[in-house]
Amino acid sequence: MMRALISVSDKTGIVDFAKELQALGVDMISTGGTASLLREEGMDVKDVSQITNFPECLDGRVKTLHPMVHGGILAVRKDPDHQQTLKELEIDPIDLVVVNLYPFKKTILKEGCTMEEAIENIDIGGPTMLRSAAKNHNDVVVVTDPADYEEVILQLKDQGKVDQQTRFRLARKVFAHTASYDAMIVDYLDEQAGDASYGSTKTVTFEKVQDLRYGENPHQKAAFYKDVVNTRGTLVEAEQLHGKELSYNNINDTNSALELLKEFYNEPAVVAVKHANPCGVGCGKTIGEAFEKAYEGDPVAIFGGIVATNQVVDEGTAARISELFIEVLVAPGYDAKALEVLKGKKNIRLLQLENITSPYKGYEVKKVMGGVLFQDTDGSLLGDELEVVTKRQPTAKEMEDLMFAWKVVKHAKSNAISIAKDKMLVANGPGQVSRIASLQNAVRQGGEKVKNAVLASDAYFPFSDSVEAAFGAGITAIIQPGGSVKDNDSIALCDRYGIAMVFTGMRHFKH
């Protein structure tokens, strides 16, 4: 007779599954609340304590950690010595282990969760049984996900056993699950300790959101995963209201738009992104005004781009957006008329994201060949204080535009130059191998709009040629980190041309 040990915190589908096992003549062993539930449903279930001849104790902390349990799980059926040992110790084999773990994630996400509650919800016996069964998957079927109940029952009915391929898949699923569970505990404990350091080892865990049609290019496989916690105001929390499935590049570009949008949390703002670089950014008194500024910054580049706003989209703005081809629009909400207008566009993807300007603090991960790079997210904007280093002070309007440009350039790929006027991005020069090339590209792109605008550079000017080019384009004020050995050359040239220059004391390389 087949024997199953069933002990689950998540009782989804367990009653129906156990009834099917009983109908197949499976002898069932269980614990605590699971055993009570199955008995209430009229099933014959043995308590683990009847198998171990030892009572559950320490408020249920110890119940399955016993040789009568683990011997029955770990014994190799084809090993004569193992079988002899089972016979001598009067241990009966356990053929099916159905276990899922204490709800640690659910507990720590609960508002007001104490560390004591979290610790109490660290499962010990469950992972041990799962790992034992997964290790011995040639002889033991192990199920930790209710989604697998149906397949197990079907195979038991059709062929009287679960095939080897399925056993192996279920075992791999177990080790992925327990690794994720442990990584979650480590992250929580580090957070409670206030330890933001990168230790000698680093284990991370994510949960799949969806498989993607492909990656950056059609020949690359891809999937989208999310953090287990700390997802407020991020793309994984967005609700898609319209349009086809998001692609890899849609997700990457929309995330870039959200990162920049979060810099503008206190006024209506619209951000347009193309290939992960800002191509239009505007702030105004209304979302309509902000959108027009974002559009006018580069009416060509916004075509096929990603647009994000921190305001509820109204009908007028929706009508204006619907005139363009936009891949994705993400906003905290849409009024009814706006939604009706936008849904008339077949190919636009509409996302609704509450808490869209909530700050995100975490880490970034980049895979390199043979290793992984981790770093904190760039959550800062300025150094200790702004320093005006030229004789001329920027005007109040120039300073407003300088801070606007500085927020934008932080999110453009290095080497980056962003030019702004009237709280509108008029030109962007990202991703060149020299700073002067980035500046020249931005000036060429902006044309006449660059005159009487301000300029932001994500890192210092290594040479004064950038100031020369800025003056020739009609730039009136510059913001940059400072820190070059040739800062004085740039400052002197600004003084000669009457350009105001501000140092931030902090650079923002983005590679």
Buried (B, 14 or more C-beta within 10 A) or exposed (E): EBBBBBBBBBEEBBBBBBBBBBEEEBBBBBBBEBBEBBEEBEBEBBBBBEBBEEEBEEEEEBBBBBEBBBBBBBBEEEEEEBBEEBEEEEBBBBBBBBBBBBBBBEBBEEEEBEEEEBBEBBBEBBBBBBBBBBBBBEBBBBBBEBEBBEBBBEBBEEEEEBEEEBBEBBBEBBEEBBEBBBBBBBBBBEEEEEEEEEEEEEEBBBEEBEEBEBBEEEEEEBEBEBBBBEBEBBBBBBEBBBBEEBBBBBBBBBBBBBBBBBBBEEEBBBBBBBBBBBBBBBBBEEBBBBBBBBBBBBEEBBBEBBBBBBBBBBBBBBBBBBEBEBBBBBBBBBBEBBBEBBBEBEEBBBBBBEEBBBEBEEEEEEEEEEEEEEEEEBEEEBBEEBEBBBEBEBEEBBBBBBBBBBBBBBBBBBBBBBBBBBBBBBBBBBBBEEBBBBBBBBBEBBEEBBEEBBBBBBBBBBBBBBBBBBBEBBBBBBBBBBBBEEBEBBBEBBBEBEBBBBBBEBBBEBE
